[in-house]
Amino acid sequence: MKKLRVLFLVLGAFYSLNNAYADKLPGLKTVDYVDLKKCEGKWYEIAKYPNFIQGKLICGTATWSMKEDKDINVYFEGKKCDVKGKCVKSKLKGWIVDKNTNARFRILFFWPFSGEYDIIDLGKDYEYAVVSKPSRKHLWILCRSPRMDEETYRDILRRLETQGFDLTKLTKTPQNGE
């Protein structure tokens, strides 16, 4: 057990160091302003860049709640491999980094490891959101319902392409047995 704990600490340190340097890349445009109250509630993961942390989770959701001091509570949930798989849950805390736009935030995985994220696209009525690391190494397309209409999805992809994202890396996330 002790060796496993040390392994996770070492992996977490490398992951954080890698992201600390990668986050310094210029050029990612965030949305102009985010009304944090409108972000509260459940978001369904529609698509993402595959990543080490989430592995092969499906049916991914993130439920946001805001505190008065603009701190964020994020409750992640997903299932392993298939819809009959074990449910994986994680409750994380975060905070707003750019208080002028509320579009850049950090999430604390476990002390002292955190990651910075940007909201780079947002539906007019907060029906969808696109979140990325400033380095463009991680990307998520989120929606208020488990399915997103194809026209909206294609429009998001066009905007992502103009920001320099590699769309070939994007994978759709199965929701509810898809």
N, C-alpha and C positions, 0 to 999 in steps of 0.2 A: 504494500500500500504506500509506503514511504517513497519507493522508487517511482511509482506512478505519479505521485504528487510532484516530485522533483521534475519528472518529464514534462508535466503540464506547465509548470512554472517556466522551464527553459523554452518550451514551444511558445508560450505566451510572450515571453521576453523577445524572442526573435520576431514574432508576428508584430508586436508593437513597434519594435525598432524599424522593421521594414516599412510599416505604414507611416511612421513618423517622418521618414525621409521621403517616401513617395507622396505624402500629402503636400509637399512643398511645390509640386508642379503647378504652373500657372494655367489659367485659361478656362476653368469650368465656370459656367454662368449659372447662378442660382436664380430662383424666382425673385421678383421684386419685394414681395411681402407675404408673410404667412400669418393668418389669424389662428393663433394656437388653440383657441376654444373650438374652432371648426375642425381641427385635426383630431380631436378626442374621439374615441370609439374604436371599433374594430375595422382593420384593414386586411384584405385578403391578398396574398402574394399571387400575382398573375404570371410573372416571369422574373428571372434573375440571371446574373452571371453565377454559374456554379462556384461554390467556395468551400473551403476546408471546414469552417465552423458548422455550416448547415448540412454538409454531406449530402445524403440522398433523401432528405426530408421532403415530404409532400404535404399537401393540405395546410400550407403555412399561413399563419395569421399573426398580426401584431396589433395589440390593443393598447392605445395610448390614453393616458390621463395626465392632466397638467396640475401642478400645484400652484398656489398663489405666487410663489417666488419664481415662477417660470421654470422650475425643475420639471423633469419629465419622468413618468413611470411608464415603462414599456413591458408588456407581458407577451412574450413570444410563445407560440405553440405550433407544433407540427407533428406529423406521423412519420415513422420510419418505413421506407421502402414501398409499402402498399397501404391502402386504407384500413386494412386489418392490423397494421403494425402498431407497435407500442407508441403511445403519445409522449412527446418530448415537450417539456415546458421550461421556461426560463423567465424570471422576473428581473428586469434590469432597471437601473436608474440612469438618468441623463440630465443634461442642462443645455440651455441655449448659449451658443458662443457669440453669434452676431445678433445683438438685441435690437438693432435698427431694422433688420429684415425678418428676424426669427427663422431664417432659412438655413442656418448652419448650427448644428448641435453636436454634442459628444455623448456617447453612451459608455458607461463604465461596465466592463465585463466582470472583473473582480479587481480589487485594488492591487497594483496601481495601473492596470491595463485598461485603456479606453480607446475608442476610435472616433474620428470626426466624420460627420456625414452632412451632405447637402441635399436640400429639396430643390431639384432642378426643373421640375415640371409639376403643374398642379391644375386640376380641373377648376373651372370657374365656380362650380358649386361644391368643390372639394370631393367630387365623386371618384377621383383618382389622384395618385401622387407618384412621382418618380424620385427615388432616393439613390444617391451615389456617394462613394468616397471621393474627395477632391482629386485623387490620383486616377480616377476612372477605372480602378481595378475591381471595384464591386458595384453592382447595380441591381436595383429592385424596381419593378413596376407593381404598384399596389392599387387596389380598387375597393370600393365599399361593398361590393357584392362578389360572390365567388367567380363570376364570369364577367368579362369585359366585351363589349361589342367590337367586332372586327374593325370597323371604321375608326373608332377611337384608338384602338391598338395600333393600327397602321399610321395614324397621325402622330402618335407618340414616337414610333420608330423613326419616322422622317425627322422629327426634331432631335432625337438622340443622334442620328447620323450627322446632323449639322454641328453637333457638339463634339464630334470625333469619336463616338463610341463604335466599337466593333460589334455589329449586330449578329455576326455569326457565332459569337460566344453566348448569346442570350438563349436561355431555355425556358419553355413554359412550365409552370408548376401545376401539376394535377390538383384539382380541388374536388372533393366529394365524389370520389370514385371514377374520375375521368381516366 
